[in-house]
Amino acid sequence: MLNLGELEELHADIQSVHEIVQSLKARVDGQEIGIRICRNANGHFFYELSHTYRGADAADPEVGVVNSFDSAEEAAKGALRSAVLYYRSMDEGGRWHRNDSFLIQ
């Protein structure tokens, strides 16, 4: 594993460095969702999703979602739970929204 704390100190303008440790894909009712599992300088894992679902009621998809985990496996499970948290197959008017900060690699 890289020493991310040391990499953050290379230049004063570097705010943080995260290591992508795993990339996954999930399919939910035909929508492909990219998942990145990352590790921060503190050794905690978090996820990034390529898409979030916004239901017809327009509930905010990020409210109350924990995104800090002790292992990559826990982060992957958290990502999948988050991806389907607001999804309902019978939700007329709901749709998937692309996360523009999820860069294609």
N, C-alpha and C positions, 0 to 999 in steps of 0.2 A: 504494500500500500504506500501511496505517496504521503509525504509529510506536508499536508495542506497548509498548516500554520506557517511553515517556512516559506512556502510559495506565496502566501498572502503578504509576507514581509519584503518581497522583492522590490516593491515600489509603493510609495505612500498613497497613490491613487487606487490601488487594488483594495477593494472593500471585502471581497470574499472569493474563495476558490472552492468549487465543489467537484467531486469526482463522480462521473457517471459509472456506476458499478454494474448496472444491468439494464437492458432494454427489453420490453415486453410488448406484445400486442394482444388485445382482447377484442372480441366481437360481441356487441350487444344489439340484438334484433337487426342485424345487417350493418350496423355502424361500427367501423373499425376504430379502435381507440389505442393510441400509442401511450405507453407508460415508460417513464424513466425512473429508475431507482438511483438516487444520488447519496453520497456521503459527504458530510461537512467536516470542517477542521476539528470539531469536538468529537468526531467519531459517530455521530448520530446519522440515521438514514431518513430520507424523505423522498416523496415522489412528485413527479410532474405529469400531468395528463394532457394529451393533445386535444381533447374535447370535453366539454361539460354539458350536462343536460339541463335545460331550463324548461320546466313544465308550464302549462297554460296559466297557472297561478303566478308565474314569474318569481318563484322563490329563489333567493340568492343561493347558488350551489356551494358557496364556501362557508356558510354560517355553521359554526360549531364543529368543524371537521378538524381532527387532530392530525398533524402532519410531521411528527417527530417520533422515530422508532429506534429500538435498540438493535434491530437486525434487518437485513435486506428482505427476508421473507415476511416479517411483520409489515414492512413498508409496502410490499407488493399486495398483501391482503388489504391493507388500509386503502391503497389506490383503487382496488377493485370495488371495495365497499363504497368509496367516494364516487366512483364512476356511475354506480347504479342507485345511489342514495335517493335521488329525486326522479329517477326514471320509472314511468308506468307505461306499460304497453298500450293501454287503452286511453292514454292522455291525448285527446284531440287538441291541437294547438301548441303542444310542446314540441321542442326541437333541440337538436344537438348544435352546440356553438363551438367553433374552432378556437383554441387557445393560441393566440398570435405569438405569445412568448415561447411556445413550444417549437423550437427550431428544428428543422429536419437536418439530420446528420448523415 
